């Protein structure tokens, strides 16, 4: 029979081994995530799921901001994270459950299934009793839609694949006992991996199969963030966090495939430039912490009205290939988020959340590239805190989109819309691992 001491030692060894294995697996997932961050699950093409703890509480985290993901949700919160903190994670987003019922043909089309892995990395460190700094890598914007080659809207969009990675550096400080502030710099790198569509050559005189065109490129820009946070000894919390807009100038190339010989001279590959708006955001929230439970309500504003046109400047224009100036006229949006957490013990916490998020796309401009819709979300999560400073957080989110109708002309050059109806549902699973060093 194994002695209690030996059993305890064995459990300790197994625990340390499991932690090392989990960390190695997590680092592999993280590397993949930073290379393939693509999705669109906040309004427009924003991604608000940037940490499993906050995700489990619907992103209602601006007021409490009490783990390293505060660097995304409210950087002023890092002053309460004593010592050195490191956290990394990813969110597995199942890009499934999206379909389109075509008015033109009466057929139904399913969007091709994909998985996305937007990742996040955070490091924070306090300096004395009043100051703190931190750096983070996040994937705050992304887009991935892909349709089959027989899709009715293939002449508007076949695949849209956009990934944005942001590097943030922030300095924070406390003042007036209950207040903290933060200022930071954001550097965003936008990678348009593919914006593609088919070209219709079926009509006379060519009567040929479809051609294909694709745009890819990348660009970067610099912005800033500012934040405030209030916390008193009665349990009340308030936070406000602003991030400026950025607009990377994407420098890329346009390619063509399967062009009939009779018109091939008019489809010349070459350079292309486009500005990609990454909108400003402002989040504010009120929270309350008492004994074993805590709750928070947040409102998040996103300045999507910056996206009024999609303009692509082509290097080689011709009779059939000209610069693109597409009407978008997106509108500013608000999301309303509620989160609740209950600590079963010092080591274990359960979390719940729900939100409602408006979409920015007007009815007249709903396209297969991003058939956005208002959405509601429900999520649950769990957090573990070990005595050695190790943390493990997991969250599951079910996202329900309203059905969306599109009406317009697919032949319009400035405002192409494929008439029909879109429906969508998706699920997300977020995981974060963290460590604390020092006091």
BELDA-V19331 format. One record per backbone hydrogen bond with DSSP energy under -1.0 kcal/mol. NH is the residue of the N-H (numbers start at 1). CO is the residue of the C=O. If there is no record, write none. Layout:
BEGIN
NH;CO
NH;CO
END
This chain:
BEGIN
7;3
8;4
9;5
10;6
11;7
12;8
13;9
14;10
15;11
16;12
17;13
18;14
19;15
20;16
21;17
22;18
23;19
24;20
25;21
26;22
27;23
28;24
29;25
30;26
31;27
32;28
33;29
34;30
35;31
36;32
42;46
46;43
47;140
50;48
55;51
56;52
57;54
58;55
59;54
60;57
61;59
65;61
70;67
71;68
72;69
73;69
74;70
77;74
78;75
79;76
80;77
81;78
82;80
84;437
85;124
86;435
87;122
88;433
89;120
90;431
91;118
92;429
93;116
94;427
95;114
96;94
99;423
100;109
101;421
102;107
103;419
106;102
109;100
111;98
112;146
114;95
116;93
120;89
121;137
122;87
123;135
124;85
125;133
126;83
127;131
131;127
132;172
133;125
134;170
135;123
136;168
137;121
138;166
142;45
143;162
145;160
147;158
151;148
154;151
156;153
157;153
158;196
160;145
161;194
162;143
163;191
164;141
165;189
166;138
167;187
168;136
169;185
170;134
171;183
172;132
173;181
174;130
175;179
178;176
179;175
180;229
181;173
182;227
183;171
184;225
185;169
186;223
187;167
188;221
189;165
190;219
191;163
192;217
193;161
193;191
194;161
195;215
196;159
197;213
198;154
199;211
207;203
208;201
211;199
212;257
213;197
214;255
215;195
216;253
217;192
218;251
219;190
221;188
223;186
225;184
226;242
227;182
228;240
229;180
230;238
231;178
232;236
235;232
237;287
238;230
239;285
240;228
241;283
242;226
243;281
244;224
246;278
250;274
251;218
252;272
253;216
254;270
255;214
257;212
263;260
266;263
267;264
270;254
272;252
273;313
274;250
276;248
278;246
281;243
282;301
283;241
284;299
285;239
286;297
287;237
288;295
289;235
290;293
293;290
294;341
295;288
296;339
297;286
298;337
299;284
300;335
301;282
302;333
303;280
304;302
306;303
307;304
308;306
310;326
312;324
313;273
315;271
318;321
324;312
326;310
327;414
328;308
329;308
330;307
331;360
333;302
335;300
336;356
337;298
338;354
339;296
340;352
341;294
342;350
343;292
344;348
345;348
349;383
350;342
351;381
352;340
353;379
354;338
355;377
356;336
357;375
358;334
365;362
372;370
375;357
376;400
377;355
378;398
379;353
380;396
381;351
382;394
383;349
384;392
385;347
386;390
389;386
391;434
392;384
393;432
394;382
395;430
396;380
397;428
398;378
399;426
400;376
401;424
402;374
404;422
406;420
412;409
417;409
420;406
421;101
422;404
423;99
426;399
428;397
429;92
430;395
431;90
432;393
433;88
434;391
435;86
437;84
END
